[in-house]
């Protein structure tokens, strides 16, 4: 495959010149109860209601819009790590957000790391969708968290223990 000479125009087959999405609009997440989902994402995670019609609603959380519609199923399996949806969290907000979830009756687990730089933690919404708190760097002592390379502590997130009946 020939490389493009510096300063020449891209060919018509260049992927950079092809139509592509301009941004991310929203994620539609199945829920068992739309009103419950609205309360959870607004009251527990501090979301802002953007749209509310009888069959669908949208809540903005962390700069992302989540759309909710009722379904009989479709959420992450009780023992599966994937699919999940991840929120970026600043280092200083990680523990307070974990504590806020717990104060609202949401089960959590120990904060952990894969590479010793980031901090991770899963939780479920009331429907059973799996979410992650994700701090990319700057979390104090991330290299000592369970699961971090070199920590000597093997860690498997206890996904199956995160299911609950929300009373919110």
Secondary structure, 3 states (H helix, E strand, C coil): CCCCCCCCCCCCCCHHHCCCCCCCCCEEEEECCHHHHHHHHHHHCCCEEEEEECCEEEEEECCEEEEEEECCCCCCCCCCCCCCEEEECCHHHHHHHHHHHHHCCCCCCCCECCCCCCEEEEEECCCCCEEEEEECCCCCCHHHCECCCCCCCCCCCCHHHHCCCCCC
